[in-house]
Amino acid sequence: MKKYEAVFILDIRKVEDEGKAFSEGLAKLIEQLGGKMNETTPMGRKQFAREIKKRKAGIYWNYIFTLDPLKVEEIRNKFRLDETVLRMLVVNCERPENMPLTSQAQKIA
């Protein structure tokens, strides 16, 4: 089991509850695949620098979870064609355990 970090950008027009139902569905999927959701962070609505699929803004969510590396591809395949997801990024989580998400985001910006 490896630790992963995922960022999903959701379509504002297709999500009614700011992505809470999507987040719960993703957590259930990860548990069904034998993983564990460690952290879920809503990052709110943000404007894009360039339009994505004719949308000017999206709802950002950040997830940290542990999962078997072979099962991560199933998550990518499931949401690749999902109309509610504008963009998705799943990467290995290499953030130190004691560093919160907000301070890391401030260092990058």
SULURDA-V226558 format. One record per pair of residues at least 12 apart in sequence whose ideal C-beta (glycine too) atoms are under 8 Angstrom apart, sorted by the first residue. I is the first residue (numbers start at 1). J is the second residue. Records with the same first field share a line. If there is no record, write none. Layout:
I = J ; J
This chain:
1 = 35 ; 66 ; 67 ; 68
2 = 66 ; 67 ; 68 ; 69 ; 92
3 = 38 ; 64 ; 65 ; 66 ; 92 ; 93
4 = 64 ; 65 ; 66 ; 67 ; 72 ; 90 ; 91 ; 92 ; 93
5 = 62 ; 63 ; 64 ; 90 ; 91 ; 92 ; 93 ; 95
6 = 62 ; 63 ; 64 ; 65 ; 75 ; 88 ; 89 ; 90 ; 91
7 = 60 ; 61 ; 62 ; 63 ; 87 ; 88 ; 89
8 = 22 ; 26 ; 60 ; 61 ; 63 ; 79 ; 85 ; 87 ; 88
9 = 52 ; 58 ; 59 ; 60 ; 85 ; 86 ; 87 ; 88
10 = 22 ; 58 ; 59 ; 60 ; 61 ; 84 ; 85 ; 86
11 = 53 ; 55 ; 58 ; 59 ; 83 ; 84 ; 85 ; 86
12 = 45 ; 55 ; 57 ; 58 ; 59
13 = 55
14 = 83 ; 84
15 = 59 ; 84
18 = 42 ; 59
19 = 42 ; 59 ; 61
20 = 42
22 = 61 ; 84
23 = 40 ; 42 ; 61 ; 63
26 = 63 ; 75
27 = 40
29 = 75 ; 78
30 = 65 ; 67 ; 75
33 = 67 ; 68 ; 71 ; 74 ; 75
34 = 67 ; 68 ; 71
35 = 65 ; 66 ; 67 ; 68 ; 71
36 = 65 ; 66 ; 67
37 = 63 ; 64 ; 65
38 = 64 ; 65 ; 66
39 = 62 ; 63 ; 64 ; 65 ; 101
40 = 61 ; 62 ; 63
41 = 61 ; 62 ; 63 ; 101
42 = 59 ; 60 ; 61
43 = 60 ; 61 ; 62
44 = 59 ; 60
45 = 57 ; 58 ; 59 ; 60
46 = 58 ; 60
52 = 86 ; 87
53 = 86
55 = 86
58 = 86 ; 87
62 = 101
64 = 93
72 = 90
75 = 90
76 = 88 ; 90
